[in-house]
Amino acid sequence: MQKEIYISDVSDQQNRFLIRSQVVAERIMPMMTGEEIEAANLTGAKKRRRLYNGGGEAGERKQGRDHRGLEVMVYNRDGWGCWLSLTRWDASKASVLKGGNYKEFRRRSFFAAGDTVEMWAFRGEDGRLFLAIGNQINLEISL
């Protein structure tokens, strides 16, 4: 799987790694259990939360649902790994990797906007889901 790094993927304010929903649906979900799909909020469409009180009047913003997600070990090309959460946000339906370790993962991975990265999903010996994400290597240049 390949992905272009967007400015939002390397922004300190966003603090998340966006994965196209089609990639998740076609490449990652087929290897996930039902429990993992549910934990990552990847099940069917959810109702969008209302941002205003009843009659359409501006009101107090309602508290959103907790998007903890499925904890997955994510490795960079150098073999450094950390736990991040795979989840899908209700409003945008965007699939993301997020968590307190994401900034460190991004720093150690040397991601920059415009880079192309490769992603792999696999199962560990213990059966848990793992991801590996690293900058694509151009073999013609690196030889």
NUPAKOL-430307 format. One line per 5 residues: their letters; for each residue y, z, x of N, C-alpha, C. Coordinates in Angstrom, 3 decimals, always signed. Atoms other than C-alpha are relative to their C-alpha. Example, Ala and Ser with C-alpha at 12.3 -4.5 7.8 and 13.67 -1.06 7.14 Angstrom:
BEGIN
as	-1.190,+0.000,+0.890,-4.500,+7.800,+12.300,+1.200,+0.000,+0.900 | -1.190,-0.060,-0.820,-1.060,+7.140,+13.670,+1.090,+0.730,-0.770
// end
This chain:
BEGIN
mqkei	-1.170,+0.000,+0.848,+0.000,+0.000,+0.000,+1.232,+0.000,+0.893 | -1.246,+0.033,-0.753,+3.458,-0.796,+1.300,+1.160,+0.415,-0.888 | -1.195,-0.430,+0.719,+6.836,+0.568,+0.320,+1.203,-0.145,+0.910 | -1.257,+0.024,-0.741,+10.397,-0.059,+1.401,+0.680,+1.350,-0.180 | -0.733,-1.270,+0.064,+12.346,+3.084,+2.245,+1.397,-0.282,-0.537
yisdv	-1.327,+0.128,+0.601,+15.418,+3.366,+0.029,+0.914,+1.097,+0.525 | -0.974,-1.024,-0.414,+18.599,+5.292,+0.810,-0.334,+1.333,-0.656 | +0.309,-1.250,+0.708,+17.550,+7.840,-1.808,-1.217,+0.717,+0.599 | +1.165,-0.627,-0.634,+14.261,+8.456,+0.083,+0.380,+0.807,+1.237 | -0.428,-0.694,-1.213,+16.213,+9.642,+3.129,+1.256,+0.839,-0.233
sdqqn	-1.189,-0.778,+0.345,+19.041,+11.432,+1.300,-0.344,+1.486,-0.127 | +0.212,-1.443,+0.120,+19.290,+15.202,+1.694,+0.205,+0.482,-1.430 | -0.249,-0.414,+1.374,+20.612,+15.433,-1.866,-1.185,-0.318,-0.910 | +1.133,+0.385,+0.854,+17.584,+13.643,-3.376,-1.258,+0.805,+0.351 | +1.121,-0.803,-0.481,+14.925,+15.397,-1.266,-1.332,-0.370,-0.670
rflir	+1.251,+0.463,+0.582,+12.067,+13.263,-2.570,-0.324,-1.400,+0.500 | +0.505,+1.311,-0.420,+9.973,+10.179,-1.779,-0.481,-0.718,-1.250 | +0.317,+0.746,+1.212,+9.857,+7.646,-4.619,-1.181,-0.936,+0.232 | +1.145,+0.910,-0.047,+6.586,+5.809,-5.269,-0.003,-0.768,-1.316 | -0.011,+0.806,+1.219,+6.582,+2.918,-7.722,-1.154,+0.403,-0.910
sqvva	+1.016,-0.421,+0.968,+4.709,+3.883,-10.880,-1.179,-0.956,-0.031 | +1.082,+0.986,-0.013,+2.695,+0.654,-10.695,-0.958,+0.279,+1.158 | +0.842,-0.319,-1.154,+1.429,+1.617,-7.230,-0.849,+1.225,-0.298 | +0.750,-1.212,+0.348,+0.449,+5.059,-8.473,-1.099,-0.341,-0.995 | +0.978,+0.329,+1.048,-1.281,+3.618,-11.550,-1.148,-0.848,+0.527
erimp	+1.023,+0.930,-0.466,-3.168,+0.885,-9.687,-0.760,+0.462,+1.233 | +0.608,-0.323,-1.288,-3.901,+2.462,-6.309,-0.384,+1.466,+0.185 | +0.269,-1.426,-0.229,-3.823,+6.254,-6.536,-0.756,+0.627,-1.174 | +0.643,-0.614,+1.164,-4.787,+7.219,-10.106,-1.494,-0.301,-0.127 | +1.438,+0.245,+0.140,-8.194,+5.458,-10.022,-0.874,+0.937,+0.830
mmtge	+0.810,-0.916,-0.805,-9.340,+7.893,-7.345,+0.260,+1.471,-0.345 | -0.328,-1.365,+0.396,-7.950,+10.979,-9.124,-0.886,+0.467,-1.153 | +0.723,-0.594,+1.124,-9.807,+13.343,-11.451,+0.969,+0.192,-1.167 | -0.824,-0.278,+1.174,-8.554,+14.064,-14.954,+0.917,+1.189,+0.207 | -0.815,-1.193,-0.263,-7.339,+17.492,-13.846,+1.159,-0.316,+0.940
eieaa	-1.058,+0.378,-0.940,-5.383,+15.974,-10.953,+1.062,-0.852,-0.690 | -0.951,+0.839,+0.737,-3.803,+13.363,-13.230,+0.887,+0.865,-0.881 | -0.771,-0.914,+0.859,-2.737,+16.093,-15.638,+0.967,+0.840,+0.834 | -0.856,-0.838,-0.849,-1.376,+18.326,-12.833,+1.185,-0.782,+0.551 | -1.073,+0.840,-0.542,+0.678,+15.409,-11.478,+0.878,-0.600,-1.099
nltga	-0.790,+0.500,+1.132,+2.096,+14.677,-14.959,-0.107,-1.521,-0.124 | +0.194,+1.449,+0.044,+0.631,+11.154,-14.836,-0.689,-0.460,-1.274 | +0.626,+0.368,+1.269,-0.868,+11.240,-18.342,+0.988,-0.776,-0.854 | -0.805,+0.825,+0.905,+0.532,+9.272,-21.292,+1.438,+0.432,-0.153 | -1.442,-0.214,+0.200,+4.150,+9.124,-22.396,+0.263,+1.343,-0.646
kkrrr	-0.444,-1.278,+0.545,+5.841,+12.419,-23.088,+1.304,-0.233,-0.752 | -1.279,+0.097,+0.687,+8.709,+12.959,-25.474,+1.107,+0.421,+0.942 | -1.151,-0.361,-0.819,+12.077,+13.022,-23.789,+0.657,+1.227,-0.593 | -0.652,-1.211,+0.487,+13.871,+16.329,-24.032,+1.398,-0.324,-0.485 | -1.344,+0.190,+0.541,+17.058,+16.529,-26.064,+0.994,+0.739,+0.874
lyngg	-1.012,-0.610,-0.851,+20.176,+17.227,-24.063,+1.079,+0.701,-0.804 | -1.043,-0.579,+0.833,+22.304,+18.318,-27.023,-0.617,+0.736,-1.169 | +0.451,-0.731,+1.182,+21.993,+20.719,-29.916,-0.165,-0.955,-1.171 | +0.268,+0.764,+1.212,+20.830,+19.419,-33.327,+1.050,-0.985,-0.423 | -0.939,+0.945,+0.558,+23.518,+17.240,-35.151,+0.730,-0.926,+0.944
geage	-0.637,+0.940,-0.899,+24.438,+15.145,-32.106,+1.240,+0.540,+0.681 | -1.180,-0.610,-0.626,+27.202,+17.532,-31.039,-0.349,+0.389,+1.433 | +0.220,-0.443,-1.378,+27.631,+18.241,-27.372,-0.311,+1.480,-0.027 | +0.390,-1.406,-0.004,+25.922,+21.511,-26.708,-0.515,+0.403,+1.360 | +0.533,-0.524,-1.248,+24.230,+23.545,-24.087,-1.217,-0.825,+0.414
rkqgr	+1.128,+0.798,-0.505,+21.834,+21.565,-21.906,-1.249,+0.857,-0.033 | +1.248,-0.741,+0.081,+18.258,+22.589,-22.542,-0.696,-0.010,+1.350 | +0.751,-0.124,-1.244,+16.062,+23.742,-19.700,-1.113,-1.038,+0.035 | +1.054,+1.012,-0.149,+13.801,+20.959,-18.439,-1.336,+0.646,+0.312 | +1.342,-0.457,-0.291,+10.071,+21.274,-17.948,-0.182,+0.142,+1.503
dhrgl	+0.299,-0.210,-1.413,+8.776,+22.565,-14.644,-0.882,-1.153,+0.483 | +0.738,+1.151,-0.533,+7.580,+19.576,-12.558,-0.682,+0.367,+1.310 | +0.651,-0.398,-1.253,+5.473,+21.375,-9.984,-0.858,-1.119,+0.561 | +0.809,+1.113,-0.451,+2.946,+18.566,-9.760,-1.286,+0.419,+0.677 | +1.264,-0.190,-0.700,-0.272,+18.187,-7.820,+0.282,+0.149,+1.490
evmvy	-0.176,-0.218,-1.432,-0.252,+19.653,-4.322,-0.939,-0.907,+0.789 | +0.795,+0.884,-0.855,-1.421,+17.031,-1.817,+0.469,+0.159,+1.448 | -0.346,-0.004,-1.417,-1.560,+17.109,+1.964,+0.441,-1.412,+0.355 | -0.549,+1.295,-0.372,+0.610,+14.292,+3.303,+0.175,-0.016,+1.516 | -0.075,+0.144,-1.443,+0.268,+13.133,+6.909,+0.930,-1.141,+0.378
nrdgw	-0.784,+1.124,-0.527,+2.663,+11.023,+8.953,-0.860,-0.744,+1.028 | +0.757,+0.829,-0.938,+1.603,+8.417,+11.526,-0.458,+0.787,+1.235 | +0.367,-0.801,-1.168,+1.501,+11.060,+14.291,-1.043,+1.064,-0.310 | +1.005,-0.980,+0.375,-0.974,+13.212,+12.336,+0.563,+1.332,-0.442 | -0.597,-1.239,+0.485,+1.525,+15.903,+11.349,-0.051,-0.022,-1.521
gcwls	+0.118,-0.036,+1.455,+0.937,+17.008,+7.783,+0.620,+1.222,-0.617 | -0.541,-1.122,+0.772,+2.399,+19.220,+5.121,-0.368,-0.193,-1.468 | +0.294,+0.057,+1.426,+1.817,+20.053,+1.476,+1.245,-0.445,-0.750 | -1.061,+0.461,+0.883,+3.979,+18.131,-0.990,-0.585,-0.145,-1.403 | +0.436,+0.134,+1.388,+3.835,+17.784,-4.765,+0.144,-1.437,-0.465
ltrwd	-0.030,+1.311,+0.640,+2.943,+14.496,-6.419,+0.217,+0.240,-1.485 | -0.284,-0.179,+1.417,+4.495,+14.330,-9.874,+0.744,-1.213,-0.535 | -0.800,+1.045,+0.645,+6.160,+12.037,-12.368,+1.013,+0.700,-0.888 | -1.058,-0.574,+0.802,+9.480,+12.896,-13.927,-0.031,-0.603,-1.397 | +0.066,+0.439,+1.388,+9.583,+12.694,-17.724,+1.042,-1.054,-0.342
askas	-1.090,+0.872,+0.446,+12.966,+11.008,-18.176,-0.084,-1.399,+0.614 | -0.019,+1.307,-0.677,+12.757,+8.217,-15.578,-1.392,-0.597,+0.179 | +1.388,+0.413,-0.240,+8.936,+8.015,-15.338,-0.247,-0.356,+1.464 | +0.153,+0.262,-1.434,+9.426,+7.830,-11.569,-1.048,+0.944,+0.581 | +0.980,-0.816,-0.714,+6.514,+9.049,-9.451,+0.598,+0.355,+1.347
vlkgg	-0.639,-0.467,-1.221,+7.631,+11.134,-6.497,-0.893,+0.979,+0.749 | +0.495,-1.093,-0.827,+6.485,+13.282,-3.595,+1.208,+0.869,+0.277 | -1.139,-0.885,-0.197,+8.704,+16.331,-3.331,-0.504,+1.362,+0.458 | +0.355,-1.354,-0.386,+8.780,+19.853,-2.024,+0.844,+0.486,+1.154 | -0.791,-0.628,-1.040,+10.297,+22.236,+0.445,-0.239,-0.564,+1.384
nykef	+0.324,+0.564,-1.313,+8.578,+20.500,+3.365,+0.418,-1.457,+0.150 | -0.276,+1.427,-0.071,+9.833,+16.999,+2.528,+1.013,-0.350,+1.085 | -1.012,+0.319,-1.030,+12.912,+17.123,+4.789,-0.623,-0.006,+1.396 | +0.662,-0.056,-1.308,+10.758,+18.124,+7.750,-0.955,-1.184,+0.160 | +0.883,+1.166,-0.041,+8.197,+15.433,+6.895,+0.805,-1.259,+0.302
rrrsf	-0.862,+1.173,-0.203,+10.975,+12.834,+6.705,+0.534,-0.039,+1.434 | -0.539,-0.074,-1.361,+12.480,+14.020,+10.017,-1.070,-0.372,+1.027 | +1.082,+0.270,-0.948,+9.135,+13.907,+11.847,-0.555,-1.414,-0.124 | +0.503,+1.361,+0.232,+8.352,+10.474,+10.354,+0.994,-1.070,+0.426 | -1.042,+0.928,-0.458,+11.610,+8.880,+11.557,+0.277,-1.109,-1.017
faagd	-0.310,+0.981,+1.033,+12.188,+7.149,+8.212,+1.475,-0.357,+0.028 | -1.379,+0.466,+0.146,+15.353,+5.057,+7.855,+0.023,-1.003,-1.147 | -0.138,+0.935,+1.110,+16.618,+3.090,+4.869,-0.260,-1.421,+0.500 | +0.340,+1.362,-0.376,+15.242,-0.445,+4.994,-1.333,-0.134,+0.715 | +1.321,+0.043,-0.637,+12.045,+0.490,+6.868,-1.064,-0.359,-1.028
tvemw	+1.182,+0.192,+0.835,+8.705,-0.625,+5.487,-1.054,+0.976,+0.486 | +1.051,-0.954,-0.352,+6.038,+2.063,+5.391,-1.286,-0.407,-0.687 | +1.319,+0.182,+0.598,+2.343,+1.927,+4.678,-0.464,+1.350,-0.517 | +0.528,-1.227,+0.593,+0.630,+4.480,+2.456,-1.498,-0.173,-0.225 | +1.437,-0.032,+0.246,-3.036,+5.399,+2.255,-0.306,+1.244,-0.809
afrge	+0.495,-1.152,+0.756,-4.758,+7.680,-0.234,-1.485,+0.127,+0.319 | +1.408,-0.215,-0.330,-8.091,+9.263,+0.636,-0.390,+1.420,-0.365 | +0.537,-1.326,+0.292,-10.305,+12.262,-0.022,-0.455,+0.662,+1.289 | +0.474,-0.773,-1.145,-10.923,+14.972,+2.524,-1.430,+0.458,-0.214 | +1.375,-0.511,+0.105,-14.309,+16.568,+3.219,-0.150,+0.996,-1.137
dgrlf	+0.037,-0.992,+1.074,-13.410,+19.275,+0.705,+0.243,-0.622,-1.373 | -0.199,+0.683,+1.265,-12.773,+16.646,-1.987,+1.446,-0.095,-0.455 | -1.408,+0.033,+0.396,-9.013,+17.155,-2.105,+0.626,-1.345,+0.335 | -0.722,+1.247,-0.202,-6.624,+14.224,-2.337,+0.991,+0.146,+1.144 | -0.919,+0.037,-1.126,-4.697,+13.355,+0.838,+0.738,-1.327,-0.017
laign	-0.764,+1.226,-0.179,-1.983,+10.798,+1.547,+0.423,-0.089,+1.459 | -0.561,+0.246,-1.332,-0.907,+9.251,+4.837,+1.099,-1.041,-0.177 | -1.156,+0.891,+0.123,+2.503,+7.579,+5.133,+0.587,-0.187,+1.386 | -0.571,+0.246,-1.313,+3.836,+5.900,+8.232,+0.700,-1.334,+0.073 | -0.707,+1.257,-0.206,+6.198,+3.211,+9.439,-0.991,-1.089,+0.357
qinle	+0.850,+1.140,-0.275,+4.569,-0.177,+9.487,+0.217,-0.443,+1.440 | -0.072,+0.421,-1.399,+3.765,-1.347,+12.997,-0.170,-1.506,+0.068 | +0.102,+1.430,-0.219,+4.405,-4.949,+13.975,-0.811,-0.193,+1.285 | +0.896,+0.110,-1.153,+1.439,-5.657,+16.272,+0.456,-1.062,+1.001 | -0.490,+1.034,-0.922,+3.090,-8.770,+17.736,+1.010,+0.578,+0.976
isl	-1.019,-0.614,-0.858,+5.924,-6.628,+19.111,-0.605,+1.116,+0.835 | +0.489,-1.200,-0.660,+3.884,-3.552,+20.034,-1.029,-0.254,+1.088 | +0.995,+0.281,-1.032,+1.346,-5.297,+22.264,+0.647,-0.209,+1.289
// end
